[in-house]
Structure formats: C-alpha cells, structure tokens
Amino acid sequence: MDVNPAVFQHMDKLPAHEGLCAEILLHFRQQPGIIGAFVSGSGAAGKMDRHSDLDLGFICENREMREKIWRQRFHWRLPNWFHRMDADHIKPYFVIYLFEPDIHVDLCFYTREDLPSQAGGPFVLAWDQKALLRGWIRHVNEPYRTPPEWSAVVHEDERFWTWMHYQWSHTNRGEYYDSAMFMSDLRAIIEKWHARLNGSEIFRSRRIEERGDTSFIESMKATFPLPDCESLKNSYLAMIEIHNRQRAEIDKMVKPEWKTSTLAREKITRLVQEL
C-alpha cells in the first residue's frame, strides 16, 4: 500500500525531513497490527522549516497489538537516531526520537478508541489499510473553535491579586529565585485573558511571533524577571498595569461583578511600589 503523497506536501524544500518521514512511515507500515498512520503538527498544517518536528501517529488494530508494539520499542530498527526518550508521562504510548542531523520526531500509538481530537489537528492520513478512519479524519479536520469562557473571570481576578500579595511578601523576605519561578502562574492569567479578549479560550504561545501579536509580546517582556528585587518589582508593576488594562476591557465586554475591591487593588499596588 502506497503512502499518501499529501503527507509530504510541506516538506518539498526539506529533503532531510521528507526522507526521514518516508523511512519511518515505511518501517511501521511493514509492522503487523498497524492499520493506519497520519502526520500532524506543522507537517500537516504547513509553515515547516528546518527546525520543525515531525509528528507521526500510528493506529494499531487493537489494544493488545499496541501493547506488543510498544514492548518492542527498544528494538525498532529506525535509521540514524542518536537519542530517544519514552514520553508516556505526557501521553500514553508516546516516544520521542532525535535523528541525524538534528531532527526531532514524535511517535505516538493509538487504537481506534482513543484517536486524537480536533484540538490536535489538522491531520493528514498517510495510509488507512482497512478504510476505517475516513469518518475520524473528516471530523477532526473540521474547523475547531474554542470560544471564550468568562465564567471564572471574577475568581481569576481574585487569584491574581492574592498571588500578587504572595509575591510581594516572598520578595520582601528575599526569596527572589522562588518569586521569579512563580511568575509563570501570574502570567498565565494575563495570557488567558488576552486570548479571551481576542475571541478564543486557549492562549497559544507557539509561533506567536509569526502571528504578528507584537504589541502583546512587547508588553510582556517586562514580566520575565531576573531573580533580584528590582527586576521582580518592575515585573510586578508591569503585570499590574497589563491586568488593570485588561480588566477595563472586560468591564466593557462582559460587565462582571468583581469581588476584588478598589481598596484592595490599590493597597497591594502600593506594597509592590514600596519594595
């Protein structure tokens, strides 16, 4: 059975990726119990470059066959790899390989009962041995939208200000490294609100530069501090400024009944300014 040439459509200027992809697909096409395969990620969506991963999924006939294939993974005769890692802590039956010269490849194994959803799309079938995947591929490649969900916004605002006070206290104590580490949790609220204000529930950091969101990137630069008091203080103030601006936009759009008082916000801001 031939491999669908569409899986290589975004690799025409990347001969190393295209050749490696073909070899891996051929290897697993010859394995008993694998009834289908697909390409996802940038290999399916486009915008591949020499640093792009290859994301390959293989559909096994049943769970027993998948277990058998997975147990053999240390003996696969794959070409020219120099490092591998089981990544089933991320999702089941997932392994990562690094191939010469420097290509990262994700391999994941599925059955028809646990195929990926639209959120992971788009997908391009490499082969469908028993013609069992047509309904799935049609469904998962339909447009996928995650409309903004504002029901938690009041609690997220409470959390932002509580955590900001937490950050102030730990920075005041001299716990700079820990404070810098914790900034990602505060950033996550700002990022989520940014996504919602732009019509989506999910904030996607991958390739954000290519999507042209330059003003947001510029505003967020100051929120990545060094582990010292002055840098942390400036980051907190930058976060407060962004958060307040977002809050005003949400006021116009959603009109939530905020539970964090103006007095509390002003007091926490003053504490940060006094660091």
C-alpha positions in Angstrom: 0.0 0.0 0.0 1.4 3.4 -1.0 1.8 6.3 1.4 -0.4 9.2 0.6 1.8 11.8 -1.1 -0.1 14.6 0.7 1.9 13.8 3.9 5.0 15.3 2.2 3.3 18.4 0.8 5.0 20.8 3.2 8.4 19.1 3.1 9.4 19.7 -0.5 12.1 22.1 0.5 13.2 20.0 3.4 14.8 16.8 1.9 16.1 15.5 5.2 12.7 15.8 6.8 11.0 14.2 3.8 13.4 11.3 3.5 13.2 10.6 7.2 9.5 10.8 7.3 9.2 8.3 4.4 11.6 5.9 6.1 9.8 5.9 9.4 6.4 5.5 7.7 7.7 2.6 5.7 9.2 0.9 8.8 5.8 1.0 10.6 3.7 0.2 7.6 5.6 -3.1 7.5 4.8 -3.9 11.1 1.9 -6.4 11.7 -1.0 -4.8 13.6 -0.6 -1.2 12.4 -3.6 -0.4 10.2 -3.1 3.3 9.7 -0.9 6.3 10.1 -1.1 10.1 10.0 1.0 13.2 10.1 0.0 16.2 12.3 1.7 19.4 13.6 3.4 21.6 11.1 3.8 18.7 8.7 0.0 18.8 8.2 -0.6 22.5 8.8 2.3 23.9 6.9 4.9 26.5 7.9 7.6 23.9 8.2 11.3 24.9 8.5 14.5 23.0 9.2 13.8 23.2 12.9 10.3 21.7 12.7 9.4 18.4 14.4 7.9 15.5 12.6 4.7 14.5 14.4 3.6 11.0 13.4 0.8 8.9 14.7 0.2 5.2 14.2 -3.2 3.4 14.6 -3.0 -0.1 15.9 -5.5 -2.9 15.2 -6.4 -3.3 18.9 -5.0 -2.6 22.4 -3.2 -6.0 22.6 -1.4 -5.3 19.4 -0.4 -1.8 20.6 1.0 -3.3 23.8 3.0 -5.7 21.8 4.4 -3.0 19.5 5.2 -0.7 22.5 7.1 -3.5 24.3 9.3 -3.9 21.2 10.2 -0.2 21.0 13.8 -0.6 22.2 14.4 -2.9 19.2 12.9 -0.9 16.4 15.4 -0.6 13.5 15.0 3.1 12.8 17.6 5.0 10.8 20.4 7.2 12.2 18.9 8.2 15.6 21.2 9.4 18.3 18.9 9.8 21.3 15.4 8.6 22.3 13.1 9.1 25.3 9.9 7.5 26.4 7.4 10.4 26.7 4.4 8.5 28.1 4.4 10.9 31.1 3.0 13.4 28.5 0.5 11.0 26.9 0.4 7.2 26.7 2.4 5.3 24.1 4.4 8.3 23.1 8.1 8.2 22.3 10.5 11.0 21.1 13.5 10.4 18.9 16.3 12.6 17.7 17.6 11.7 14.3 20.6 12.9 12.3 21.4 15.6 11.5 19.2 17.3 14.1 15.5 16.3 13.6 13.1 15.8 16.4 10.4 13.2 15.8 7.3 12.5 17.9 5.9 9.0 17.5 2.6 8.1 19.2 0.5 4.9 19.0 -3.3 4.8 19.1 -6.2 2.5 18.7 -9.5 3.5 17.1 -10.9 4.0 20.6 -8.5 6.8 21.6 -7.7 8.7 18.4 -6.8 12.4 18.9 -9.5 15.1 18.8 -9.9 18.2 16.8 -7.7 20.1 19.3 -4.6 18.4 17.9 -5.5 18.9 14.2 -5.1 19.2 11.4 -4.2 15.7 10.4 -3.2 14.1 7.0 -3.6 10.3 6.6 -0.5 8.5 5.4 -2.5 5.3 4.9 -5.7 3.7 6.0 -5.3 0.0 5.5 -8.8 -1.1 6.3 -10.7 2.1 5.3 -11.8 2.6 8.9 -10.5 6.1 9.5 -12.4 8.2 7.0 -15.1 9.3 9.4 -12.5 10.3 12.0 -10.3 12.2 9.6 -13.3 14.1 8.2 -14.5 15.1 11.7 -11.1 16.1 13.2 -10.2 18.3 10.3 -13.4 20.3 10.6 -12.8 23.9 11.8 -12.0 23.9 15.6 -13.1 26.8 17.7 -12.8 27.3 21.4 -15.0 30.3 22.2 -14.0 32.4 25.3 -15.5 31.2 28.6 -15.8 34.1 31.0 -17.5 32.2 34.0 -14.2 32.1 36.0 -13.0 35.6 35.4 -14.1 37.0 38.8 -12.2 34.3 40.6 -9.2 34.7 38.4 -9.1 38.4 39.3 -9.2 37.5 43.0 -6.5 35.0 42.4 -4.3 37.5 40.6 -4.4 40.0 43.5 -3.9 37.3 46.1 -0.9 35.9 44.3 0.5 39.3 43.8 0.4 39.9 47.6 2.0 36.5 48.0 4.8 37.6 45.6 5.3 40.8 47.4 5.7 39.1 50.8 8.1 36.5 49.5 10.2 39.1 47.6 10.2 41.3 50.7 11.6 38.3 52.6 14.4 37.9 50.0 13.1 34.8 48.3 14.0 36.0 44.8 14.5 32.8 43.0 11.3 31.3 44.1 9.4 34.5 43.3 10.8 34.5 39.8 9.8 30.9 39.3 6.2 31.7 40.4 5.7 34.4 37.8 4.5 31.9 35.2 1.3 31.4 37.3 0.6 35.1 37.3 1.4 35.3 33.6 -1.0 32.5 32.8 -3.9 34.7 34.0 -2.9 37.6 31.8 -2.3 35.2 28.8 -5.7 33.6 29.3 -7.5 36.9 29.4 -5.6 38.1 26.4 -6.8 35.0 24.5 -10.4 35.6 25.6 -10.3 39.2 24.7 -9.3 38.1 21.2 -12.0 35.6 20.8 -10.5 32.3 22.0 -10.4 30.3 25.2 -6.9 29.0 24.7 -3.7 31.0 24.7 -1.2 29.6 22.2 2.4 30.6 22.8 3.8 28.5 19.9 4.7 30.7 16.9 3.1 33.8 18.5 5.8 35.9 16.8 4.6 34.7 13.4 1.0 35.5 14.2 2.0 39.2 14.5 1.0 39.7 18.1 3.9 42.2 18.6 2.2 44.6 21.0 1.4 41.8 23.4 4.9 40.4 23.2 6.4 43.8 23.9 4.1 44.4 26.9 5.0 41.0 28.3 8.8 41.4 28.1 9.0 43.1 31.5 7.1 40.2 33.1 10.1 37.8 32.8 12.2 39.0 35.7 15.7 38.2 37.0 15.8 36.7 40.5 16.6 40.1 42.2 14.4 42.6 44.0 14.4 45.4 41.5 13.7 43.2 38.5 10.9 41.4 40.3 9.4 44.7 41.4 9.4 46.1 37.9 7.8 42.8 36.6 5.0 43.0 39.2 4.2 46.6 38.3 4.2 45.7 34.6 1.8 42.8 35.3 -0.5 45.1 37.4 -0.6 47.6 34.6 -1.5 45.0 32.0 -4.0 43.3 34.3 -5.8 46.6 35.0 -5.9 47.4 31.3 -7.4 44.0 30.6 -9.9 44.4 33.4 -11.2 47.6 31.9 -11.7 45.9 28.5 -13.5 43.0 30.2 -15.7 45.6 32.0 -16.9 46.8 28.7 -17.4 43.4 27.1 -18.7 41.2 29.9 -19.6 43.5 32.8 -18.7 41.1 35.6 -19.4 41.7 39.3 -15.9 41.9 40.5 -15.2 40.8 44.1 -11.8 42.4 44.5 -12.3 45.9 45.8 -10.6 49.0 44.5 -9.2 49.5 48.0 -7.5 46.0 47.9 -6.1 46.6 44.5 -4.7 50.0 45.5 -3.2 48.7 48.7 -1.5 45.7 47.0 -0.1 48.0 44.3 1.3 50.4 47.0 3.0 47.5 48.7 4.7 46.4 45.5 5.7 50.0 44.7 7.4 50.2 48.1 9.6 47.1 47.6 
